[in-house]
Amino acid sequence: MSGYQIGILFHLIGVILFFAGAAVAGVVAWAAPKREKPSEVAAILNLARPGAIMLAVGGLVLLIAGFYLSGKTEGYGQRWLEISIVLFVIALVVGAWGGRRSRKTREYAVALAERGEGDEGTLRAMLSNRATWAMHWASVVLAIAVLVLMIWQPGA
């Protein structure tokens, strides 16, 4: 296997981990509001942690391998690649911001469950927060846009 082929392999592994982690986080975010008890909400939201780890590791691997591949080819200086990198970084920042809000929701659900209290409405409001959902969806759309640019490579 050549260095280029190894770079492609790791880049694809990173992409798979990144989108698998995003899928786990998305399913968790979708499933949590469907639960009534704070303990159930907390248990479901705890499942987002492995997804977040997969997403972070995948993002790091795909970036490192992507930069390696760009150095092996004429990638640097191509507009589609520059746009992809900017969109990817924005997707990570927006996704992390939404993830931080989700973490606070999980911590609140855990606290309610530990005290044996029911939800007085605050947890429901946190789970259905429009800003959090907007951040999640914005990061998904941006990540898909990066994927499209990576496959299409306009001008390459």
N, C-alpha and C positions, 0 to 999 in steps of 0.2 A: 504494500500500500504506500502510495506517495504521501508527502506531507499535505498536499492539497486535498486528497481523498480523506485523510484523517480529520482535516479541518472541516470538511463538509459533514462528516459523520458527527463530530461534536456539535457543530452548528445545528444539525437536525435534532440531535438529542436535546439540546437546549430549547429548541422550538417546541418539541413535544412536551418536555417538562413544564415549560412556561404556560402553554395552553391547557395542559392537563390540570395544573394548579389553579388556573383561572376558572376552569370548568368546575372544579371542586368548590372553590369559593362561591361561584355563582349558584350552584345547586344548594349550598348551605344557606346563602342569603335568601333564596327563594323559599326554602323549606321552613326556616325558623319562624316567620310570621304565621304559619299555619298551625303552630302549637299554642296551647292555652296556658299551661303551667310554666312558670319561670324556670323550674328545674329542667323541663323538656327543652325550652328555648336555649338554656345554657348548654345543655348536652349537645344539641345540634350545632350551636355556634362554636363549640370547642372543636368540631370537625374541620373548621376553616383553617386551623393552625397548620396541619400537614399540607393543605393546599397552598397556603401562603409561603411555606418553606419551599415547596416544589416550584412555585412561581418565581421566587427570588433566586434559587439555585439555577433554574432554567434560564432566567434572564441574564444572569452573570455568565453562564457557559455560552449562551448564544452570542452575547456581546464579545467575549474574548475570542471565540472561534470566528466570529464575523470580522473582527479587526484583523485577525491573522489572515483570513482569506482575502481581505481587501489588500493586504500587503503583498500577497502572492499573485494578485491579479492587478488590473488597472482600476481597481475599485475606488481608491481615494480620488476625490475631486469630481466624481460623478454626482450630478444633482440628485438623482433618485436615491442614492445612498445617503447623502447628507440630509435629505428630507426624512428618510426612514429613521435615521438616528435621532433626529430632533423629535419626531412623532413618538418614537419608542420611549425616549426619556420623559416626554410629557405624559404618556400613558402610565409610566411607572410612578411619577409624582402624583398624578390624579388618583390612580389606584391606591397608592399608599395613604393618601389623605382620606379616601373613602374607607379604607381598611382600618385606619385609626378610629374612625367613628364607629365602625362595626365592633372593634375591640372594646370600646367603652360600653357599647350595648351589651356585649357578652359579660363584661365585668359587672354591670348593673344586674343582669339576669342571675348571675352567680350569687351576688349579694342577697337578692330577694330570695333565692332558693335556700341559701344557708340560714336565713332568718325564718324560713318557713312561711313567708308572706306571699300573698297573691299579688297580681298586678293591679295597681290602681289606675292604670292608663298610661303611665310614663313609659313603660316598656313597650307597649303597643305603638306609642308615638315614635319612639326611637327606632323600632323595627320598620316603620313605614315612612321614615324621614325622606322627603323628596330630594334633598340635597345629597344625601348619601347614595340614594339610588341613581341620581344623575351622575355622580362621580363614578360609580361602578359601570354604568352604561357607557359613559364617555371613554373610560379606559378600554373597554371592550372594543368600541368602534375604532379607536386609535390603533389598538393592537392589530385589528383586522386590516386596517388601512396599511399598516407596515407590512403585513403578510402579503397583501396584494402587490405592493411596490416591490417586494423582494422577488416575487414570482414573475411579475410583468417586466420589471427593470426597464422602464421607458428610456429610450435614448441609448441603451447599452448595445 
